Every structure is written in C-alpha cells, then in structure tokens.
Amino acid sequence: MIVYALVARQTFRRYVTYRGAMLGGMAANTVFGGIKAFIVTAIWRHKTVIGGYDLRDVLTYTFVAQALIGPMSILTNNLDIPARIRSGDIGTDLFRPVDFQGYWLAQDFGRAGFAILGRSLVPFVAGALLFRVRVPTDPRVWAAFAGALALGMLVSFALRYLAAMSAFWLLDEKGVTGFMNMLTMFFGGLTVPLVLFPGWLGDVARALPWASVILVPVNVFLGKLSGAGLAGAYAFEAAWAAALLALGRLVTTRARRRAVVQGG
C-alpha cells in the first residue's frame, strides 16, 4: 500500500507543474457552468419542480457536475497506457513488481486529487457566488459526499482503463476512448441532467455505471440520499466498481499473455 500511496503522491506533484492547463480548465469549467446555469434557469422557469429537482437543486447539480469534470476525467481518458504501448515502455510496466492495474489506479487517484483542488473548487465557488445553489452545512453530508465521490472515481477509472487497454488489440484506440468519453458525458448527466431523460431512457441511464460519475455524488451532495437510500447508492457504485475492475483484471491478464508491443 505504501508503494501505491507514493505513486499517487508523485502523480499529484507532477500535475501541480501544469499550472497553465489548470487555469485553462478552471476558466472553461466556470464559463460553461454559467452558460448551463442560464439554460436550466430558462427551462425550470416554466415548472417549479422537474424530476424532484427545483431550480436551486438543478443549479447546484450544474456546478457540482462542472466541478466533477476534472476528478472524474469526463472529457479525456487521462491514462497514458496507449502511449506506452506504442513506445514499447509497456513491456517494463507489465513486469514491474507491483500490480499493473493497481499502479494505474494509484496514478489516477493522484491526478484526481490534484483536480479536486486545482480545478473543482473555483467553478463551484463561482457558481455559489453568482447563483442560488445549495451548500451543505451538515458535516455528515460532506462526509457522505466524499464517500460517493471516491466510489465514483473508482467507476470512472475502471471504465477508462478498459478503453485504454483496447490499445493492446487496436492500432489506434482513440475511437474507443472517444466513444467512452461520449457515453460518460451523455449517460453521466453532464450534457443533460438525467432527470430530464424521458421514461425508459431515464430508467436505463440511472441503472448504468455512468450514473455513479455525476448523478449519485450530486444527489448525496444535495442531501437527497440518507439512511437506506445512501447505503443503496453506495452499494450501486461499489457493485459497478467491483464488476468493472474485475473485468479490467481479466483484460490485463489477456494483455499480458499477448504482450505484443507496438513500436517496441
């Protein structure tokens, strides 16, 4: 465990050096959060409550979702596995005395930790200053949100890991990773809040793993989940994380056997 903690810390420190990218990400997330806030305000003006969300709820959803773009890596894959396959360095990675999947998970959590501090706080604070959003005052809600956030990051990593590992079999994995990012944006609820999905589409979206990325953490942040509801949400996230990580481990085993290094 100490090795993985050191990997996460080193990754965090590496991302600190990219200050220009951090500032650009903060600005983009804040601006687009403001644009989306005006759009949902126009929609909710005609109805007091939609899908259990009033205007203040959906404004909070908007800015929490924008804050989660970085930690959940919604718009990019952020795993260097394909590049290392093409360079041949993956041969060294596969035979390090650490678990391959665990190593990349530790790296991703280090990156996500930096994203929370470097990209998430400003968009949400700006939203709280400019719009009427809900900010929890109960420390138990913040603790519950931290748990939902950690489980959501596990699900996000597991999905992106599967997409990145496709580079072992494909000459160019960009189509797979791009498609995965598109699914995350749509079924995660970044493009449109899942409460606006009609009928069966909404039911399907809320049952898919991408709901763990935005919907579940936001509902916990809003205080809509407590007691048995919160336990059920945690179980939902944990079940998807376990299933996807297990699938990733199977793919890793197949990749290790294949071990065809592109460009190496």
PyMOL commands that set and color helices and strands:
alter all, ss='L'
color gray80, all
select helices_A, chain A and resi 2-16+19-44+55-72+81-87+90-94+100-130+139-168+174-188+194-196+199-207+209-212+215-221+228-258
alter helices_A, ss='H'
color red, helices_A
select strands_A, chain A and resi 49-50+53-54
alter strands_A, ss='S'
color yellow, strands_A
deselect
rebuild
show_as cartoon
